[in-house]
Amino acid sequence: MSSALSTNTLAILLLTAPLISGKVASSTELLTLGEYKRLARQLRDLQHQPADFLLPESAELLRECNSVIDEERLRRLLGRGFLLSQVVEHWQTRAIWVVSRADADYPRRLKARLREDAPAVIYGCGDLRLLDTGGLAVVGSRQVDEAMIEYTMGIGRLCAKSGRTLVSGGAKGIDQAAMRGALEAGGKAIGVLADSLEKTAMNREHRNLLIDGGLVLISPYDPAAGFNIGNAMQRNKLIYALADAALVVNSDLNKGGTWAGAVEQLDKLRLVPVFARSTGELGEGLPALMEKGALPWPNPENIDGFNAVFDAKAVCSTEGQLDIFAGN
């Protein structure tokens, strides 16, 4: 994709992004996702787009949006143009791209499945086209033993051999094991990060994979942002939304990001069928997820068996919601 940002994306960044450059900038006035959703609806009703805020004659539009977001607050956010230009240059020297919901390149799966809850902007490095290939989401805990790491790498290898993209969160433990298994087997992987996109993308281990198109790393958060538990929880829905099916390798009971993300899928979003590991020591979390509707992972040992998981996947409605399970 082109490294040039659209005018709509520039406007959305000014309104919603912290624009971290060197040190953390104040973000107290940034629009939250909920506030931006309301502003976007107002713009649609007025037959305008975010880029119109940057036009010389934007004063009237700002006044018309005052009932949704304070006009002076919008002016202050939109007045950060110099800081934005510095940060964009910084991103571009690191091959980090940015797309907004107003761009044609924005991942179709996220927009179709999450609708207004899709992030206003996505930051990334690598082949953006991978984000619409579907595949298997693999999630689990950070603290796991070597046997579980090897089990998860085996899932990643089988995913690669089956020609499916592996989707995960890029965190230590299960996430990284699944991605490493897929990539070492010559497959493709999507990492949905909750923090430190810039640092992770600059990692020597990842650079060739990013350049060659085998890996794409994305985040809905500023590329320089550090870890935040809330961000980690919120990004879980993106992992599921980018996949065709999901496997929970392990999970605590009633706590932790893995549990929260899986329960959100099973009880609310229902975007994809959720499987839970069904062999070995399961702990308390996995049986509890199965009681909530997660399917026992059928433990495929070859490509045909692995693909059968997707052949028997849930049928989704045009709204992206889970309707029924087909097949066995």
C-alpha positions as CSV (number, residue, x, y, z in Angstrom):
1,M,0.0,0.0,0.0
2,S,1.0,3.6,-0.4
3,S,2.9,5.2,2.5
4,A,0.9,8.4,2.1
5,L,-1.9,8.8,4.6
6,S,-5.3,9.9,3.3
7,T,-6.7,13.2,4.5
8,N,-9.4,11.4,6.3
9,T,-6.9,9.3,8.2
10,L,-4.9,12.5,9.1
11,A,-8.0,14.0,10.5
12,I,-8.9,10.9,12.5
13,L,-5.4,10.7,13.9
14,L,-5.6,14.3,15.1
15,L,-8.9,13.6,16.9
16,T,-8.1,10.2,18.4
17,A,-4.4,9.4,18.5
18,P,-1.9,10.4,21.3
19,L,0.8,11.1,18.7
20,I,3.6,9.9,20.9
21,S,6.9,11.4,19.8
22,G,9.9,11.1,22.1
23,K,7.8,11.4,25.3
24,V,4.1,10.7,26.0
25,A,2.0,13.6,25.0
26,S,-1.1,14.5,27.0
27,S,-4.1,12.5,25.9
28,T,-6.7,13.8,28.2
29,E,-8.7,15.5,25.4
30,L,-8.5,12.7,22.8
31,L,-11.8,11.4,21.6
32,T,-12.6,7.9,23.0
33,L,-14.0,5.3,20.6
34,G,-17.5,6.0,21.8
35,E,-17.1,9.8,21.3
36,Y,-15.6,9.2,17.8
37,K,-18.6,6.9,17.0
38,R,-21.0,9.7,17.9
39,L,-19.0,12.3,15.9
40,A,-18.8,10.0,12.9
41,R,-22.6,9.6,12.9
42,Q,-23.0,13.3,13.1
43,L,-20.7,13.8,10.1
44,R,-22.7,11.2,8.1
45,D,-25.9,12.9,9.0
46,L,-24.5,16.2,7.8
47,Q,-23.1,14.5,4.7
48,H,-19.5,15.3,5.6
49,Q,-16.4,13.3,6.2
50,P,-13.5,13.7,8.8
51,A,-11.2,15.3,6.1
52,D,-13.7,18.3,5.9
53,F,-12.4,19.4,9.4
54,L,-9.1,20.3,7.7
55,L,-10.6,22.5,5.1
56,P,-10.2,26.3,5.4
57,E,-13.9,26.7,5.6
58,S,-14.4,24.2,8.4
59,A,-15.7,26.7,11.0
60,E,-19.4,26.1,10.2
61,L,-18.9,22.3,10.4
62,L,-17.2,22.6,13.8
63,R,-20.2,24.6,15.0
64,E,-22.6,22.0,13.7
65,C,-20.8,19.3,15.6
66,N,-20.7,21.2,18.9
67,S,-23.7,19.4,20.2
68,V,-21.8,16.1,20.0
69,I,-18.2,17.2,20.8
70,D,-17.3,20.6,22.2
71,E,-16.2,22.9,19.4
72,E,-13.1,24.2,21.2
73,R,-12.0,20.8,22.1
74,L,-12.2,19.8,18.4
75,R,-10.2,22.9,17.5
76,R,-7.4,22.1,20.0
77,L,-7.1,18.5,18.7
78,L,-7.1,19.5,15.1
79,G,-4.5,22.1,15.8
80,R,-1.8,19.4,16.4
81,G,-0.7,19.3,12.8
82,F,3.0,19.9,13.4
83,L,3.2,17.1,16.0
84,L,1.3,14.8,13.6
85,S,3.8,15.6,10.8
86,Q,6.7,14.7,13.0
87,V,5.1,11.4,14.1
88,V,4.1,10.4,10.6
89,E,7.7,10.9,9.4
90,H,8.9,8.8,12.3
91,W,6.4,6.0,11.5
92,Q,7.3,6.0,7.8
93,T,11.0,5.6,8.4
94,R,10.1,2.4,10.3
95,A,7.8,1.1,7.5
96,I,4.7,1.5,9.8
97,W,1.5,2.2,7.9
98,V,-1.8,3.6,9.2
99,V,-5.3,3.0,7.8
100,S,-8.5,4.4,9.1
101,R,-12.1,3.2,8.8
102,A,-12.5,5.9,6.1
103,D,-9.9,4.1,3.8
104,A,-10.6,1.5,1.2
105,D,-7.6,-0.5,2.5
106,Y,-9.1,-0.9,6.0
107,P,-9.6,-4.6,6.7
108,R,-13.0,-5.6,5.5
109,R,-13.4,-8.3,8.1
110,L,-13.0,-5.8,11.0
111,K,-15.4,-3.3,9.4
112,A,-18.1,-5.9,8.5
113,R,-17.9,-7.8,11.8
114,L,-17.3,-5.1,14.4
115,R,-19.0,-2.3,12.5
116,E,-18.8,0.9,14.5
117,D,-16.8,-0.9,17.2
118,A,-14.0,-1.4,14.7
119,P,-11.0,0.7,15.7
120,A,-11.0,4.2,14.1
121,V,-7.4,3.6,13.0
122,I,-5.1,0.6,12.7
123,Y,-1.3,0.8,12.8
124,G,0.7,-2.0,11.2
125,C,3.8,-3.3,9.6
126,G,3.9,-5.9,6.9
127,D,1.4,-7.0,4.2
128,L,-1.9,-5.5,5.0
129,R,-3.7,-7.9,2.6
130,L,-3.1,-10.8,5.1
131,L,-5.7,-9.2,7.3
132,D,-8.5,-10.4,5.1
133,T,-7.3,-14.0,4.6
134,G,-9.1,-15.5,7.7
135,G,-7.5,-18.5,9.4
136,L,-7.2,-19.9,12.9
137,A,-6.9,-17.7,16.0
138,V,-4.9,-19.3,18.7
139,V,-5.0,-17.8,22.2
140,G,-3.8,-18.7,25.7
141,S,-1.8,-17.8,28.7
142,R,1.7,-16.3,29.0
143,Q,2.9,-18.6,31.7
144,V,3.1,-22.2,30.3
145,D,5.5,-25.1,30.4
146,E,7.6,-26.4,27.5
147,A,5.3,-29.2,26.8
148,M,2.4,-26.7,26.1
149,I,4.8,-24.6,24.0
150,E,5.6,-27.5,21.8
151,Y,1.9,-28.6,21.6
152,T,1.0,-25.0,20.5
153,M,3.9,-24.9,18.0
154,G,2.5,-28.1,16.5
155,I,-0.8,-26.3,15.9
156,G,1.0,-23.5,14.2
157,R,2.9,-25.9,12.0
158,L,-0.3,-27.7,11.0
159,C,-2.0,-24.4,10.2
160,A,0.9,-23.5,7.9
161,K,0.9,-26.9,6.1
162,S,-2.9,-26.5,5.6
163,G,-2.3,-23.1,3.9
164,R,-4.2,-21.2,6.7
165,T,-3.1,-18.0,8.3
166,L,-2.4,-18.1,12.0
167,V,-3.9,-15.2,14.0
168,S,-2.7,-14.5,17.6
169,G,-1.8,-11.7,20.0
170,G,1.9,-11.7,19.9
171,A,2.3,-12.1,23.7
172,K,4.8,-14.4,25.4
173,G,3.7,-18.0,25.9
174,I,0.9,-19.5,23.8
175,D,0.6,-16.5,21.3
176,Q,4.3,-16.5,20.3
177,A,4.5,-20.3,20.2
178,A,1.6,-20.5,17.8
179,M,3.0,-17.8,15.5
180,R,6.5,-19.3,15.7
181,G,5.3,-22.7,14.7
182,A,3.4,-21.3,11.7
183,L,6.3,-19.1,10.5
184,E,9.0,-21.7,10.9
185,A,6.9,-24.1,8.8
186,G,6.7,-21.5,6.0
187,G,3.2,-20.3,6.8
188,K,1.8,-16.8,7.4
189,A,0.8,-15.1,10.6
190,I,-1.0,-12.1,11.9
191,G,0.0,-10.6,15.3
192,V,-2.5,-8.3,16.9
193,L,-0.5,-6.5,19.5
194,A,-1.7,-4.6,22.6
195,D,1.5,-2.6,22.9
196,S,4.9,-1.8,21.5
197,L,4.2,-2.3,17.8
198,E,7.2,-0.2,16.9
199,K,9.6,-2.1,19.1
200,T,8.3,-5.5,17.9
201,A,8.4,-4.5,14.2
202,M,12.0,-3.4,14.6
203,N,13.0,-6.7,16.1
204,R,15.6,-8.3,13.9
205,E,13.8,-11.7,14.1
206,H,10.7,-10.2,12.5
207,R,12.1,-7.8,9.9
208,N,12.7,-10.4,7.1
209,L,9.3,-12.0,7.7
210,L,7.6,-8.6,7.6
211,I,9.5,-7.6,4.4
212,D,8.8,-11.0,2.7
213,G,5.1,-10.9,3.4
214,G,4.9,-13.9,5.8
215,L,4.0,-11.8,8.8
216,V,1.9,-8.7,9.5
217,L,1.9,-7.0,12.9
218,I,-1.0,-4.6,13.7
219,S,-2.3,-2.7,16.7
220,P,-5.2,-0.3,17.3
221,Y,-2.9,1.6,19.7
222,D,-0.1,4.1,19.1
223,P,3.0,2.2,17.9
224,A,5.1,3.6,20.8
225,A,2.4,2.8,23.5
226,G,3.5,0.6,26.4
227,F,1.5,-2.3,27.9
228,N,-1.9,-1.6,29.4
229,I,-4.2,-4.3,30.7
230,G,-7.3,-2.5,29.4
231,N,-5.8,-2.3,25.9
232,A,-4.9,-6.0,26.0
233,M,-8.5,-6.9,26.9
234,Q,-10.0,-4.7,24.2
235,R,-7.7,-6.0,21.4
236,N,-9.0,-9.6,21.9
237,K,-12.0,-9.0,19.8
238,L,-9.8,-8.1,16.8
239,I,-8.0,-11.4,17.0
240,Y,-11.3,-13.3,16.8
241,A,-12.8,-11.0,14.1
242,L,-9.8,-11.6,11.8
243,A,-10.2,-15.4,12.0
244,D,-12.5,-18.1,10.7
245,A,-12.3,-20.2,13.9
246,A,-10.5,-19.9,17.2
247,L,-8.7,-22.3,19.6
248,V,-8.2,-21.6,23.3
249,V,-5.1,-23.6,24.3
250,N,-5.4,-22.8,28.0
251,S,-7.1,-20.3,30.3
252,D,-7.6,-19.3,33.9
253,L,-11.1,-19.4,35.3
254,N,-13.0,-16.2,35.6
255,K,-9.9,-14.0,35.2
256,G,-7.3,-12.9,32.6
257,G,-7.5,-11.7,29.1
258,T,-7.8,-15.1,27.5
259,W,-10.8,-15.9,29.6
260,A,-12.4,-12.5,29.0
261,G,-11.9,-12.6,25.2
262,A,-13.3,-16.2,24.9
263,V,-16.3,-15.4,27.1
264,E,-17.0,-12.3,25.1
265,Q,-17.1,-14.4,21.9
266,L,-19.2,-17.1,23.3
267,D,-21.7,-14.9,25.2
268,K,-21.9,-11.7,23.1
269,L,-20.1,-11.3,19.8
270,R,-20.3,-14.9,18.5
271,L,-18.2,-14.0,15.4
272,V,-16.5,-17.4,15.0
273,P,-16.7,-20.9,16.5
274,V,-14.6,-21.2,19.6
275,F,-12.7,-24.5,20.3
276,A,-11.0,-25.4,23.6
277,R,-8.1,-27.8,23.9
278,S,-9.5,-31.2,24.9
279,T,-6.5,-33.3,25.7
280,G,-4.0,-33.3,28.6
281,E,-4.4,-31.4,31.9
282,L,-7.2,-28.9,31.2
283,G,-7.2,-27.0,34.4
284,E,-10.4,-25.2,35.4
285,G,-10.8,-22.6,32.6
286,L,-11.1,-24.9,29.6
287,P,-14.0,-27.1,30.9
288,A,-15.8,-23.9,32.1
289,L,-15.5,-22.5,28.5
290,M,-16.9,-25.7,27.1
291,E,-19.8,-25.4,29.5
292,K,-20.4,-22.0,28.0
293,G,-20.5,-23.4,24.5
294,A,-16.9,-23.8,23.4
295,L,-16.4,-26.9,21.2
296,P,-13.8,-29.6,22.2
297,W,-10.8,-29.3,19.8
298,P,-10.9,-32.5,17.6
299,N,-7.1,-32.8,17.7
300,P,-6.5,-33.1,13.9
301,E,-3.2,-34.9,13.0
302,N,-3.1,-34.1,9.3
303,I,-4.1,-31.5,6.7
304,D,-7.4,-33.1,5.9
305,G,-8.4,-33.3,9.6
306,F,-7.3,-29.7,10.1
307,N,-9.3,-28.4,7.2
308,A,-12.3,-30.4,8.4
309,V,-12.4,-28.1,11.4
310,F,-13.1,-25.2,9.0
311,D,-15.5,-27.2,6.8
312,A,-17.6,-27.8,9.9
313,K,-17.3,-24.2,11.1
314,A,-20.2,-22.1,12.1
315,V,-22.4,-20.5,9.5
316,C,-22.5,-16.7,10.0
317,S,-25.2,-14.4,9.0
318,T,-24.6,-11.3,6.9
319,E,-24.3,-9.3,10.1
320,G,-21.3,-11.5,11.0
321,Q,-23.1,-13.1,14.0
322,L,-23.0,-16.8,14.7
323,D,-26.2,-18.5,13.7
324,I,-25.7,-22.3,13.7
325,F,-23.0,-25.0,13.6
326,A,-23.0,-27.0,10.4
327,G,-21.6,-30.5,10.1
328,N,-20.2,-32.5,13.0
